[in-house]
């Protein structure tokens, strides 16, 4: 699935044809949402897991 990236589109959430919404990665707020909801929690889980195992 290709990422939706259109910097001219001012919407952060773009409706998909089959229903639901997709992030517009041409918008800087979409990258902030992606980092806060995916990358940072994943890093926290990995750090805690490594700390418990070690």
LUMNU-681173 format. One record per residue (C-alpha): residue number from 0; x, y, z; residue in one letter. Coordinates in Angstrom, 3 decimals. Last residue first. Layout:
<nodes>
resi:NUM	xx:X	yy:Y	zz:Z	resn:A .
...
</nodes>
This chain:
<nodes>
resi:53	xx:18.982	yy:-7.893	zz:31.295	resn:X .
resi:52	xx:15.539	yy:-9.290	zz:30.406	resn:X .
resi:51	xx:13.582	yy:-6.620	zz:32.256	resn:X .
resi:50	xx:15.684	yy:-3.738	zz:30.899	resn:X .
resi:49	xx:15.508	yy:-5.114	zz:27.340	resn:X .
resi:48	xx:11.721	yy:-5.345	zz:27.553	resn:X .
resi:47	xx:11.478	yy:-1.840	zz:29.015	resn:X .
resi:46	xx:13.622	yy:-0.401	zz:26.210	resn:X .
resi:45	xx:11.694	yy:-2.264	zz:23.481	resn:X .
resi:44	xx:8.330	yy:-1.164	zz:24.878	resn:X .
resi:43	xx:9.511	yy:2.445	zz:25.089	resn:X .
resi:42	xx:10.909	yy:2.381	zz:21.532	resn:X .
resi:41	xx:7.636	yy:0.965	zz:20.201	resn:X .
resi:40	xx:5.684	yy:3.653	zz:22.075	resn:X .
resi:39	xx:7.908	yy:6.361	zz:20.476	resn:X .
resi:38	xx:7.687	yy:4.970	zz:16.921	resn:X .
resi:37	xx:3.963	yy:4.357	zz:16.616	resn:X .
resi:36	xx:1.502	yy:6.896	zz:18.064	resn:X .
resi:35	xx:3.817	yy:9.835	zz:18.769	resn:X .
resi:34	xx:5.937	yy:9.367	zz:15.639	resn:X .
resi:33	xx:2.990	yy:8.849	zz:13.289	resn:X .
resi:32	xx:1.046	yy:11.773	zz:14.764	resn:X .
resi:31	xx:4.085	yy:14.028	zz:14.361	resn:X .
resi:30	xx:4.564	yy:12.824	zz:10.770	resn:X .
resi:29	xx:0.905	yy:13.581	zz:10.036	resn:X .
resi:28	xx:1.342	yy:17.071	zz:11.513	resn:X .
resi:27	xx:4.026	yy:17.804	zz:8.895	resn:X .
resi:26	xx:1.566	yy:17.341	zz:5.974	resn:X .
resi:25	xx:2.792	yy:15.496	zz:2.866	resn:X .
resi:24	xx:2.288	yy:12.291	zz:4.843	resn:X .
resi:23	xx:-1.477	yy:12.645	zz:4.420	resn:X .
resi:22	xx:-2.721	yy:10.101	zz:6.962	resn:X .
resi:21	xx:-5.410	yy:7.693	zz:5.830	resn:X .
resi:20	xx:-9.086	yy:7.524	zz:6.733	resn:X .
resi:19	xx:-11.778	yy:4.899	zz:6.900	resn:X .
resi:18	xx:-13.946	yy:3.646	zz:4.088	resn:X .
resi:17	xx:-13.204	yy:1.750	zz:0.882	resn:X .
resi:16	xx:-12.321	yy:4.894	zz:-1.061	resn:X .
resi:15	xx:-10.110	yy:6.330	zz:1.677	resn:X .
resi:14	xx:-10.890	yy:9.635	zz:3.415	resn:X .
resi:13	xx:-7.853	yy:11.908	zz:4.007	resn:X .
resi:12	xx:-6.734	yy:12.826	zz:7.513	resn:X .
resi:11	xx:-4.191	yy:15.673	zz:7.648	resn:X .
resi:10	xx:-6.073	yy:17.850	zz:5.158	resn:X .
resi:9	xx:-4.245	yy:20.764	zz:3.511	resn:X .
resi:8	xx:-3.736	yy:18.952	zz:0.186	resn:X .
resi:7	xx:-0.905	yy:20.715	zz:-1.682	resn:X .
resi:6	xx:1.700	yy:18.594	zz:0.130	resn:X .
resi:5	xx:0.200	yy:15.397	zz:-1.329	resn:X .
resi:4	xx:1.551	yy:12.171	zz:0.135	resn:X .
resi:3	xx:-0.751	yy:9.181	zz:0.558	resn:X .
resi:2	xx:1.479	yy:6.243	zz:1.410	resn:X .
resi:1	xx:1.469	yy:3.337	zz:-1.025	resn:X .
resi:0	xx:0.000	yy:0.000	zz:0.000	resn:X .
</nodes>
